[in-house]
Amino acid sequence: MSEGSMNEGRFEINDSTRFDNRAGIAERQLARIRREVRHVTTRLWSRSFWSFLTVFLIVCLCLLWMTVQVERAGQVPSQSLWIVMVIGSVMSVVVAWAYASRMTKDTAGIASKIESKFPSLGERLITTSELEDNTVDRPLAQLLIDQTHDHFRSHDWQSVVSSGSLWTARLIGLAAFAGVLSFSAFRNRVDDRATMILSAEKEALAKQQVIVVPGNTEVERGTSLVVSAEFSRNLPEQTYWVMYEPGQEVSPDTQISRLPMKQTMSDPIVAAFLPSVEQKMLYRIESDGWTSETYSIDVFEFPQLRRSDALLRYPAYTELPDRDVEDTLKVTVVEGTNVTWRLILNKPVASCRLDAAKAGASIECNLADQPAESSVSLMGDYVIYEAKLHATESADFVLNLTDSEGRQNKFPPKISVKVQPNKPPSMDLDQARDVTVSALQELELSASVRDDFGVTRTGLSYLRESDDEVEVVLASEVARNTKQKVQHLLDFEAMQAEVDDLVSFYFWAEDLDADGNPRRTESDLFFAEVRPFEEIYRQGDPQSGNQSDPSQQQGQQGGAGQQAEELIKVQKQIVAAIWNQIRDHLSGKIVAEEDIDVIGESQASALEQFNEVASEVSDDKSKAFAAEVIEKMKATIDTLASETELEDRLPAARRSAQGALSGLMKLRAREFEITRGQQQQSQSSSSSSNSSRQQQINELELDQDESRYETQQQAQAETEQQQQAAEDRQVLSRLRELARRTEDLMEELAKLQSALEQADDEQEKEEIERQLKRLREQQQELLRMSDDLESRMRSEENSERMAEQADQLQQSRENLQQASEATEQNDASSALASGRRAEQQLEELTEDFRQRTANAFDQQMRDMRDEVSELETEQERIGQSMREQVDEATPGLRGDETTDASPERLERQAERLTELLEQMQQTVEQASESEPLLAEKLYDGFREARQSQAERQLENAAELVRRGFMPQAQQFEQEASKGIESLRETIDEAADAVLGDSTEGLRRAAQQLEQLREGVQEELEREAGIQNPDQNDTSQQQGQQQGQQQGQQLPPEHEQNSKSVRLKRVSNVRKKKSPKG
């Protein structure tokens, strides 16, 4: 025990020199302390080493067991066990040594473990272990070492690692090591026993029979295959279906795949399933100690169309560039187009033929001489065949393929060629009727000409009976699908026309037919009759009960001259019939001689009728006209019956027939009596003379009002507009569907592209590529939809209106095709870029059609707005009348049916409201696709009106008014008024969405009025010879006075019931001034 003592936790040092004398003792004590710590460290290392070694040796034993199993399966060589055992043992020792050394490397950690075992030591050992040798001579260090050494001598520090745990670790480690070494001997004994068992099994297997199904077989590429093996006795423990490469020796080196076979039922049958057979192979069934004979699997393919392209070579007259449509089964071409179908098959075939779907000839397809492989971006093997045809009419074909083994394509595709005929130019005449003019008039004639592939020339031809036909070229080289307006001023004064002259005129247009030859198309033939300057019309009284018989009236109206009116009608029909034959002959149609004979017979019949009229003619001038008519009619009959060529016979017949028509017009009277009324016309008003002058009658300002009816032309135009609007909605619906599916497909493609970029292994990439292949099938469906839609847009009824939109759809289809090709090459980024372009183009095209169809609802919304405004105004009058009657409290059981609140008015309001709601429902159905906002607003108003039952309220109010319950009826009327007012607000709101607000509507109306004013001003400027309106009024008054004087000469029974109106017709067009002024 060192000198000095501890008093209350403090050291008392009596003499400092004593510590200096004990420096050597402290050094020896410190050495003993360090040696003892090393002993503890050694014990800790030993226990850790054997513990880690035990763990790693157990892992090594597991690996050895797995190796034995794999070795028995024949997947690794037999010496693999020794290699695993040696490597495992050495690695276990090395790793255990490293881990144990690492754990006992820290001296401070060892000291901490000792201090944890002996708490009385405090932290003296850790402090002592950190002392340096040169600090031992310090008093405090000597004291610390002395105290730590005293604790070491009084305690067993090595007990930190108990001897029991140390020996246990050593024994377990040795046992594990012995187990590893003895595993090989155990394995040899097991192998010997297994060999005996296998030998017995082999003998048993050799004695039993095994049936392998299907044995040698042939399957279609890409289909699945099931192979089964039926054993006559017990099943082997494990059976495998092993596949090998064909044409080589069966060995592990040529092995393709090895699939375990499983027992599906209690029978001794095992089977394995291969989801897809892609190549030829050999196979056999193998198990431990038994192997079947080797079988073969041959793979074949049915002939199949992988893709079809259409190479279009348009005829020269279209001036269209050649076009290649890839991946399509339907094309729409112009008449005369040379179509080459490029058929890309999966393999060579013995027969490739396009058979007509209906009756028709087949087209043999030939192997392409120089396949355009650079333009075909397909993966895998393919071969190209070509079929050529000259498209003259629409046709559907079925592609039938037969290979060298006689196999035919399972699903023959349908290939369609829709031919658009090269239609002649269309001409819309602004004045499609006969006209009457004065000898000083300038008649403005105009027409709109359009052709699908352009007009080379267009113009007007006119013929005066005694002159040669004059042809005026008004325009040339009109672009395709362009409506060109042409006009011409027909100057009758310069023509030196005389009264009763007849001028025929027609418009014509020239283009190129399907063979590239010039083709002329003429309009109908119209007549301009030169009228006299004065004509007298007498307006009869339809209410007059004293009317003479038709024969008397006919005598008053000109006698035999008026009988010529009926013949004029017949003669006009004869001239028109001859003109139609001329047009058919010029257009290449066959003119039947029977038709010409019919026209000749009609002319003979007209001649016979005119002979009766001519016999009643008395004055010399009329006789001269009659003789001329007879001469012309006979000339027409003789010309039609002649044997000359049609191109000479028909024009000559037309000229003579027109001369006869002119002569008939000269025999007409100059004075007519007209009766206009709302009741049934008298026989005199329906006479032939009045019928032929109906157009002139309509120009008179008669005193009586007439009802205005919609003409047949207007009705047809509205029907055509409705059909066009319905067709636009159908196209819009299909465009929306195509755009939506394209958008969904692009979103899916974008996801696959992102997944492909983030894919880590090949298996994941292969799965993504399979999904891309499924996407390509959807892309091909989009291409088919696009082809169908383009064919519809280029149809005969839509081509004029949708030609530009069809070209835009064609560009979208090309982008879809590029996306499909990129998907075929697994290039997702390029496919996405092309698909996005197509998606944008389809959205723009859809918006274009949406705006077009939206404009179709403008008039409907205006009509509904006007109708509901009238309903509301009428309802206000009814409500006001009801309030007045209720305030007056008129006694009686029945309401006053002469007021605005009559039952009939209320019922009529209910009917009008019901019709308006039906119109709203129809508009909602039509606008659901193109104008969903309009449809939604109208539907809300329609639903609210149905819920308010305003029409039912009006019917109840009508019944109550009829029974005399006016106060009660007023309540129903007020409810109906609220419903009508709410309906009006809804319709106004919906109309504003389509038409804009009232300010915008007024602005558009002002613009239209300004355009009309400018048009009238331009017309007035052209008509430099118009008389002063005051002068016109004066002449009109004079004419009326003269007419009244002549009217006084009528019989007395007509004197009070008729008015005489005399028109002095003066042309309101420009009159040319003579050089003399």
MIRO-699713 format. One record per residue (C-alpha): x negated, y negated, z negated. Coordinates in steps of 0.1 Angstrom, whole numbers, plus 5000, padded with zeros to 4 digits. Layout:
BEGIN
XYZ
...
END
This chain:
BEGIN
500050005000
498549675010
498049404985
500649134980
504249174972
507649054984
509448824960
512948744970
512248795007
509048595008
505448705011
503148584984
499548554995
497048544967
493948534986
493748475024
490348635027
491848975019
493648975053
490448905071
488849205055
491649425065
491449355103
489849685110
492549875091
495249695110
493749805143
493750165133
497350145120
498449985153
496850265173
498650525152
501950345157
501450335195
500550705196
503750795177
505850585201
504250775230
505251105214
508850995212
508650875249
507351215259
510251395242
512751155259
511151205293
511251585289
514951585280
515851355308
513851555334
515451885325
518851735324
518551575359
516951885373
519852095361
522351865379
520451855411
519852235411
523652285407
524152065437
521552275456
523452595447
526652445462
524752355494
523352705495
526852855492
528152635520
525152735542
525953095537
529553045548
528452845579
525853105587
528353385585
530553185609
527653195633
527352825636
523752805622
520853045624
520153295596
516853125584
518752815575
519452945540
515752965531
515152615545
517952475525
516752655493
513152535496
514052175505
516752165478
514452295451
511652055459
513951765463
515551845429
512251845411
511051525428
514251335422
514551455386
510851355379
511451015394
514650945374
513151065341
510050855346
512150545354
514150585323
511150615300
509050345316
510250065294
508350075260
510649815245
513650035253
511950325235
511250105205
514949985206
516050355204
513850415173
515150105156
518750215164
517950545147
516350375117
518150045109
515849975080
513049915104
514749605116
512949465147
509449515134
508649795159
509749595190
507649305176
504649525169
504849685204
504549335219
501349245199
498149205218
494849345205
493349005200
496048895176
495449175150
493148955129
496048715121
497548745086
501148765097
500249025124
498349235098
501349215074
503749325102
501549615113
501149725077
504949735070
505649915103
502950165096
504350225061
507750305077
506150535102
504550735075
507750765054
510050845084
510051095113
510350885144
510351195167
513751285153
515151025178
515051315203
516251615184
514451945191
517852115197
518851885226
515351905240
515252285241
518852305254
518052085283
514952295291
516752625289
519652505311
517252365337
515252685338
518552885342
519552665371
516152705387
516353085382
519753085398
518452905429
515653155432
517853455427
520553335452
518653485481
518553825465
522253805457
523053695492
521153985506
523254225485
526454055496
525354065532
524754435529
528154485515
529754255541
527854445568
529354765556
532854615556
532354455590
531154785604
534254945592
536354665606
534554685639
535355045641
538954975633
539054685659
537454905685
540255155681
543154905683
544454735714
544654355718
546954185744
545753835753
548453605769
548353445794
545053605804
543853475838
546153185846
546552865866
547952545851
548652195862
546051935852
547051745821
549551995808
549252185775
548452555771
549052815744
546953125742
548053415719
546453745710
548554035698
546754305678
548154655675
546954695639
545654465612
544554105621
540954005617
540253765589
539453485613
540053465651
538853195675
539653085710
536353005725
536152815759
533052805782
532052625813
533052795845
530452935870
527852995843
526953285819
528953295787
526653185759
526652935730
524852685753
527852685778
530452665751
532952385755
535152415725
536052665697
539552655683
540752865653
543753075660
546553095634
549253345626
552653185631
554853475619
554453805600
553753985633
550054055640
549953775665
547653475664
547853175687
546052845695
547352525713
545352305736
547251975742
545751895776
543852105801
541651875822
539252115839
538552465849
537152695822
536453045810
537653165777
537753465754
539053555719
536353615693
536353735657
533753895634
532654205651
535054185681
535253995713
537854015741
536954025777
536453685795
539453525812
539553225836
541852915836
542152745870
543452385872
545552245900
547351925908
550651855926
550251605953
551151265939
551250905950
548950705928
549650375944
551150225976
550149905992
551849726020
549749546046
552049296063
551149146097
553848886105
554848806141
553248496157
556448296158
556648276120
553148126118
552848296084
549448426072
548948806069
549748936034
548649236014
551149345987
549449585963
551149845941
554649815956
557350035968
559649765983
558849486006
560949216023
559649126057
560748926088
562049096119
559249196141
556649236113
554049516116
553949706083
551149936073
551850146042
548550236025
549350546005
546750625978
547150995968
545451195941
543951445966
543951546003
547251696016
548251906045
551351706053
552151346044
555351216059
557850926054
561351076059
564250836065
566550836035
569450826060
569650956095
566550846113
563150946126
560251036103
556850876102
553751086100
551050946078
547450986089
544250986069
542750646070
539750616093
537950366072
539350356037
539250016022
537650135990
536349795981
539949675979
541149975959
540249945922
541350285909
539550525886
539150885894
539451065927
541750945954
542350965991
544050716014
546650776041
548350516063
551750496079
552550226104
555950096115
557349796134
560049646112
563249576133
565849676108
566049766071
565250116062
564550346032
562050626033
561150916010
557551016008
557151396010
553751546004
552551906008
549152035999
547152316015
548652565990
552252465999
552852265967
555051965972
555251645951
557651695923
559151345923
559151205959
559050815956
561450595976
559750335998
561950056011
561549796039
564049526039
564149326072
565248966073
566648906108
565348606127
568548416126
569248146151
569147786139
572047656119
573747336128
576047136106
578046876125
579146566107
582146536131
583246886140
586346786159
587746636190
587846256191
589545976210
587545676220
587945366240
586045296272
583945036254
583145236223
579845376211
580445706194
577845806168
577246176167
575046346142
574246696130
571846866105
569647136121
567647396101
565847726110
564047966088
560947956110
561247616126
562947456156
561047386188
563647146202
567047016193
569346776210
572746686224
574346766258
577446596272
579346636304
581746396321
584046566345
582646416376
579046386366
576246636359
575546746324
573146526305
570746676280
569246456253
566346576232
566646436197
563846606178
561146866183
558847086162
561047086131
559247266102
560447596088
563247576062
563547196067
566847046073
566446786100
569246536107
569546426143
571946166157
572746006190
574945706200
577145806229
577745486249
580945516269
580645166284
577145246298
578645576310
581245366329
584045566314
587545506324
590845556307
591845926305
588346046312
587346356293
583746406280
582746726264
579646746241
577846986220
574647006200
571947266207
568747386191
565947606204
563647846185
561748166191
563348506189
561848816173
559848886205
558548526206
560748426235
562548086235
566148106223
568847836225
571747816201
574747586209
577447446186
581147456194
582347246223
584146926215
585946666236
586046296235
589046156253
589045796266
592345646255
594145346268
593845016249
597545006240
599645286226
603045256210
604145466181
607545436165
608045536129
611345716125
613445736093
613446096079
616546016059
618645946091
621446196095
622146096131
619346266151
619646356187
618846696200
615246786210
615946756247
617246406244
614246296223
611946466247
613446266275
612945946255
609346026249
608146046284
609946326302
607646556321
604546376309
605046496274
605546856286
601946856295
600946836258
601547206254
599547286285
596747066271
596447296241
596347606263
593747446287
591547346257
591547706246
590647826281
587647586282
586647686247
586848056257
584647996288
582147806266
582048096241
581248336269
578448106281
576948096246
577048476242
575348516276
572648266267
572048436233
571448776250
574848936241
576749136266
579648956282
582449196290
584249156323
587449236306
587148916285
586548706317
589548876333
591648776302
590548416306
591448416343
594848556335
595348286309
594448026335
596848176360
599648166334
598847806327
598947726364
602347886367
603647676338
602147356352
603847416386
607247376368
605947056352
604646926385
607946976402
609546716378
606946446386
608346166406
605845876408
603045896433
600245846407
601446136386
601846356417
598146286426
597146386390
599246696393
597746796426
594246756411
595146966381
596547246404
593347236425
591047256394
593047546379
592947746411
589147676414
588747806378
590648126387
588748186419
585348116402
586048356373
587148626398
584148596420
581248846421
578448586415
576048606386
577348506352
574748226348
576348056379
579948166376
580648066340
579247706341
581247636374
584347776358
583847556327
583447246349
586647316369
588647406338
587447086321
588546886352
592047046349
592146946313
591246586321
594046576347
596546706322
595646436298
596346176324
599946286327
600746216291
603145946281
602045626263
604845596239
605645826209
608145836181
606745966147
608746076117
606746116085
608346226053
608146446022
611146646032
611346896062
610546726095
612946686122
612546876154
611346566172
608546516147
607246866152
607346836190
604246916210
603446546216
603446456180
601346756170
598646676195
598546316182
598346406146
594946256142
596045926156
599145926135
597045966104
595145656113
598345446111
599245266079
602745386075
605045256048
605845586032
603445756009
602346116015
600946395993
597346475998
596246836000
592946995999
591747096033
590647446041
587147336047
586847186013
588347495997
585747706015
582947476005
584047495968
584247875970
580747895986
579447665958
580947895932
579348195948
576048025949
576347915913
577148275903
574148405923
571948145907
573048265872
572348635882
568848535894
568248335863
569248625841
566748855858
564048595856
564648555819
564348935815
561148945836
559648655817
560548805783
559149145791
555948985805
555548785773
556049095751
553549285772
550949015769
551349005731
550749375730
547849345753
546349075731
546549295701
544849585719
542149355731
541449245696
541449605683
539149705711
536649445701
536749555665
536649925672
533750095654
533650445668
534350615702
537450795689
539150465680
538250325714
539650625732
542950585713
543150215724
542350315760
545250555759
547550275747
546250055776
547250335800
550750325786
550749955790
549849985827
552950195832
555049905818
553149665840
554149875870
557749855859
557349475859
556049485894
559049685905
561349435888
559549145906
559849325940
563549365935
564049005924
562048875953
564049085977
567248935963
565948585965
564848636002
568248796011
570248636039
572548456016
569848315993
566848266016
567747906025
568147795989
565448005972
562648025998
560347805977
561147985944
560548325961
557048205971
556448105935
557648445923
555248605949
552348425932
553448545898
553548895912
550048875924
548848775889
550849065875
549149295900
545649165890
546549225853
547649585862
544349645880
542349515851
544249735828
543450035850
539749945846
540149905808
539249545811
541649405786
540349045786
540749005824
544249165822
545248925795
544048625815
545948725846
549048815826
549048485809
548948305842
551948515854
553748445822
553348065826
554448075862
557548285853
558448035825
558247745849
560347925875
562848015848
563147655837
563647545873
566547785878
567947685844
568047325855
569647425888
572347625871
572847355845
573747105872
576547335882
578347255850
578346875855
581646875874
583247125850
582246905820
583646595837
586846775845
587246895809
586346555795
588946385817
591546655809
591146625771
591246245773
594546265792
595746515767
594846285738
596445975755
599646165762
599746295727
599345945713
602445835734
604346135721
603446065685
604345695689
607745795704
608346035675
607545765649
609945525665
612745785666
612145875630
612245515619
615445455639
616945775623
619145825653
621946075642
622646375662
621846745665
619646715696
616746505703
616646245731
615246435761
614646105780
611845975757
608146055756
608746295728
611046525748
610646905744
609546935780
606646695774
605546885743
605747215761
603847075790
601146955765
600947305751
600447455786
597747205795
595947265762
596047645768
594647595803
591947375789
590947635763
590847905790
588547685811
586347635781
586148005775
585148065811
582447795809
581047945777
580648285795
579048125825
576647895805
575548155780
572448235800
571447905816
572747655790
572847825756
573147485738
576147385759
577747725754
577247715717
578847365713
581747455735
582347785717
582347605684
585047365697
586947655713
586947855680
588047555660
590947485684
592047845682
591947835645
593947505643
596547665667
597247325682
599147475712
601347665687
602047345668
603147175700
605547465708
607047445673
607447075676
609147115710
611647365695
612347145665
612946835687
615247045709
617247135677
617246775665
614846805636
612646515645
610946455610
609846815608
608746815644
606646505636
604546705611
603746965637
602846695662
600446535637
598646865632
598446915669
597046565674
594246625649
593346945668
593346765701
591246485687
588746725673
588546915706
587946595724
585046505701
583546845707
583846835745
582346475745
579446595725
578846895748
579346675779
576746435766
574246725764
574746785801
575746455816
574146215791
575845935772
578345695787
575645435793
573645675814
576845775832
577645415840
574145365853
574445655876
577845535888
576345185895
573545345915
576045545936
578145225942
574945045953
574045315977
577545305992
577444935995
574044946013
575445216036
578445006045
576244696050
574044896074
577045016093
578344666096
575044546109
575044806136
578544716145
577744376158
580844356180
583344386151
586144146153
586743896126
589044036099
591343736103
591543806140
592444166133
595144056110
596543816137
596444086164
598044326140
600944076133
601344026170
601444396176
604044436149
606244166164
605944326198
606844656184
609844516167
611044366200
610644706217
612244876187
615344666193
615844856227
616445186209
620045316206
622145156178
622045476157
618245436154
618145066151
618545036113
616845356103
613445316121
610645066121
608544996151
604744956148
602644866177
598944926175
596544746198
593544966194
590344776198
587144966191
585544866158
582144946172
579544726189
580444586223
577644516247
577644166261
577344126299
574443926313
576843646321
577843616284
END
